[in-house]
Amino acid sequence: MLTTNDVAKVYDTILSIPGMNDTVKIDLRISRKNVLLLNHVIERGLVVKDDEKNEGLLSNIPNENLEELKIIADQYLEKAGLIELNEKLNELGKAK
């Protein structure tokens, strides 16, 4: 059985393979509902709690890669015309 540290090393090795930083074009056609949900999943995944900082696969990913994911999520919202709706939903979520 692999430990979390072993899995993180394998994951880091895969991310280090030559060509992994190459840009690829992806033609993604999904509903606005799924764009909104994908944005929230990405944002939720990027939130690191203090007790989770040194655990899990994402612990070794550089901050620049995490920022790039956030930018991608925001671009999807913009292309779907959902920025304002997302902001209002976030405000509602903070109010509770």
Buried (B, 14 or more C-beta within 10 A) or exposed (E): EEEEEEEBEEBEEEEEEEEEEEEEEEEEEEEBEEBBEBBBEBBEEBEBEEEEEEEBEBBEBEEEEBEEBEEEBBEBBEEBEBEEEBEEBEEEEEEE
